[in-house]
Amino acid sequence: MSSSPSASTRHPQPEDLTRFAWLSIAAALLTIGLKSTAWLMTGSVGLLSDAAESLVNLVAAVVALVALRVAILPPDKNHHFGHSKAEYFSAAVEGLMIFVAAAVILVSSVERFLNPQPLENLGLGLGVSVAASVVNGLVAWVLLRAGRKHRSIVLTADGRHLLTDVWTSVGVVVGVALVWVTGWDRLDPVVAFAVGINILVTGWGLIRSSTAGLMDVSLPREDNERIQDILDRWTSAEVQFHAVRTREAGHRRFMEMHLLVPGDWSVKRGHDLTEDVIDSLMEAFPDLRVSCHLEPIEDPRSYEDMGV
């Protein structure tokens, strides 16, 4: 609780989410081993592309771990609003890494299409690849669930990437199985090329979402409407609100507002109302950081930012 008579700010402590990054790292190491084994057994460029994406998953998971450790650091003299935007840098790095992996896959698939080679041990290799996909699918589900719960772009990005990896693996397995059935070796690099294009789309989506976060995007419309409904319950002839703003920064959410009350109210009465309003907001949004500025309702200067 602030000791200032004109403003109040709450600072909820964010939860440590690094355990999910460690889970992602473990899954990446396991799937790299499985998919690399499948590639070495078969010689399939499609399975090689799948293994390359798992290598990107490992790099992305390590970057996510670093970002989550930085994001949870409390505000300091150089970062008054904390370090939560570090999560957006992680998503951007992951998107760029996906671009690199896609480029390698596309080049490899074109070379193999021009110089096709027979595949070997397809049955066992496909079985190993399917096992790796099951691991990625389970971890992706955990990360996406945690990302929604904690509104973490890092966990959401990592989960989406792993889910894309699952669908990539499904496409690769189907493609290699068709090579096994038809004997058409060039189908393998065609599948790998399609995988590369799909990975490019995923990378672009991650970069776009991280850019939006760095631009201080507002909370979702439904959250802003819910906040306004709460403020409307406190509004009366004596109590008004304006300059209500919200923004997201990683898994943290911020709100600021101006509260207008009669100028002859005591400091204590105005401060008590401010704290009650903030309590009602934080009851609905427990992790919302709320800043409130108290102003006299009769003073024309209190309305200079009405349009903001």
N, C-alpha and C positions, 0 to 999 in steps of 0.2 A: 504494500500500500504506500502510495506516495505521500510525503509530508507537505507537498505544495498545496496551497489553498485553492489554486486555479486549475490544476490538472491532476489527473490520476492515470497511472499506467500499470498494467499487470504483465508479468513475465512468466508464463507457464514454462516449466522445464521440459524440453523435448526428450523423448525416449531414445535410448541407445539401440540402433537397428543393425549394428555391425554383425550380429550373429547370423543374419540372413546373407550377408556378403560372404562369410566363411562357408556357409552351406553352398553357395554358388561356386566358390572356388573348389570345394571338394568335388562337386558334381562335374565341373569342367575337367579336372584332372582325371577323373574316372572315365569320362566319355572320350577324352583325347586318347587314352590308352586303348579303349575298346574300338573306336573308329579307325585308329591307325592300324590296329591289328587286322581289321576287316579289309582295309586298303591293301596292306602288304600281302594278305592271303589271295586277293582277287586281282589286283592290278587295275581296279576300276578308277577312272578319273572322277566319276561321280562320287564314289566313296571317299576319294581324296579330298574333293571339295567339301564334303560333309565334315571330315576331320579338320580341315582348315578353319571352318566356321567354329568348331569347338575350341580351337586355339585362340580365336578371337574372343570367345566366351571367357576364357581364362584371363586374358588381359583385361577385359571389361570388368570382370569380377574383382580383380585386384584394384583397378581404378575406383570401382564402387566402394570398396572397403576404405580406401584412403579418403574418398569424398565424404563418406558417412562419419568417419572419425573427425574430420574437420568440421562438418556441418553441425555436430552436436556441441562444439566448443561454445562457451558462454560469451556474451558481449564483452569487449575489452575497449581500451582507450582508442584503438584504431578502427574498431568494427562495432559501432554502438548498437547495431541491430542484429548482432550475431554473425554466424558464418554459414547459414543454411543454404545460401546460393551456391555453395560448392557442389551441391547435388547436380545443378544444371551443367556444370563443367564436365562432370562424369558422364552425363548422358550425351553431351556433344562429342567427347572423346570416343565413347562407344560407337556413335554414329560414324565417325571418321574411320575407326578401325574396321567397321563393317564394309566401308567403301574399299579399303585396301584388300580385305579378304575377297570381296566380289571381283576386284580387278584380277587377282591371281587366278581365281576360278575361271573367269571368262577367257583369259589367255590360255590356260591349260586345256580348256574344253575345245577351243578352236584348233590348237595344235594336235590334239588327239583325234579330232574329226578329220583333219587332213591326213593323219597317219594312224589309222585305227589299229588296235592290237587286241588279240583274243583275251578273254577273261578266264580266270581259273578259280576253283574252289568256291563257286558262287553260293551254294547252299549254306555252308558254314559261315561264310563271310556275311551273308545277309542276316543270319541269326544273331551274330555279334552286333551288327548295326542296329537291329531291332531292340536288343537289350539296352544299348546306349540311349536309344530314343525314349524308352520307358523311363529311364533315370531322369532325362531332361524334362520329360512331361510332368513327372511328379514334382520336381524342384520348381518348374515354371508355375505350377498351380500354387505352390506355397508362396513364391515371391509375388505373384499377382494379387493373391489374397492379402498379403501383408502390405503391399503397395497401396491397395485401396483403403485398407484400414488406417494406415498411418499417413496417407496422401504423400508418399515418397516417390518422386520421379525417378530416383536411382533404382529402387526395387521394381517399380513398374517397367522401366526401360529394360532392366535385366530380365525380368519375367517375360516380357514381350519378345525379347531377343531369343530366349530359350524356347519359347513357344514357336517362333519362326523356325528355329533349328529343328524342332520336332516335325513340322510340316515339310521342311526341306528334306529331312531324313526319309519321311514317308515317300516323297517324290523320287528320291534317289533309289530307295529300295524297290519301288514299283518299276522304275526305269531299268535297273540292273536285272530284275526278275524277267522283264520282257526281253532283254538281251539273251538271258539264259534260255528262254522259250523259243525265240525267233532266230537266234544266232546272228542278228544284225548288230555288229560291234559298234557301228556309228551311232546307235541309239544312246549309248552310254554318254558320250560327250554332249549330245543334244540335251539330255536331262541335266547334265552339269551346267550347261549354259543357262537353261531356264532357272536353275537354282541361283546362279549368279545374279540374274535380273531380279529375282525375288528378294535377295539379300540387299541389293541396292535400294529397293523401295523401302525396306525396313530401316536402313541407315538414314535415308532422307527424313522419314517420319520422326526418328529420334532427334535429329538435329533441329528440325522445325519446332518440336515441343520444348527443347532446351532453350531455343532462342526466345520463344514466347515467355518463358519464365524469367529470363534475364530482363525482359521489358516490363517487369512488374505488372503482370496481368491481374485483373480483378478476380475475386472469388467467383465461382459459378453462379449463374443467374438465380438458381433456386436457393442458394445460400444467402445471397444478397436480399432476396425477397423475404426470407425467413428472418433475417436481421431487422429489416424494415418493419415487419409485423411486430417484433418484440419492442422496438422503439415506439411504434404507434400505441402500444398499450400504456406507455408512460406519458404520452403526449396529452397536454391539456391547455387551457387558456394561459396557465402560468409556466408551463414546461414545453419547450420546443427544441428540436434538433435540426442541425444542418451540417454541411461540409462532411457528410458521412462517406468515408473512403475505405476500401478494402484492397488487399493485395496478397499474393502468395509468394513465398520464397522457399523453395524446396518443400519440406514437409511442415514448415511453419506458416501460419496465417496471421495477418495483421489487420487491424481496424483502427481508424481514428475518427473522431466526431467532435462537434461543438454542441454543448448543452447550454441552453439559454433559460435563465430563471429570473424572477424579480430581483432588482438591484438591492432592495431593502432586506432580502433574506440574510440571515447570519451565515458566516463562513461555514460553521458546523452543519447547518441545515443543507446548504448547497453541496457540501462535501459528502454528507450522508446519502443524499439522493444520487450523486455520481457513483458512489460505491454500490448502491442498490441496483442501479441500471447495469453497471458492469457485471455484477453478480448474476443478473438474469441472462445476460449475453453469454457469460462463461458457463452457465448451466446448460445452455443449448449447444455451445461450442467450447468444450473444456480446454482445447489447446489454442484458442484465439487470444492473441496479444492485443489488448484494447487500450487505446490512449484517448482520454476525454479532456477537452478544454472547457472550463466553465466561464460563461459570459453573462453580463446583465442584459435582460431582454429589452430594456428601454433604450440602451445605448445604440445610436445609428452605426457606430463602428463595428458592432457585433454582426452586422449584416453585409459587410463588405465582401465576404467570400460566399455569399448565398449561391452564386452560380457555379461554384467550384465542385 
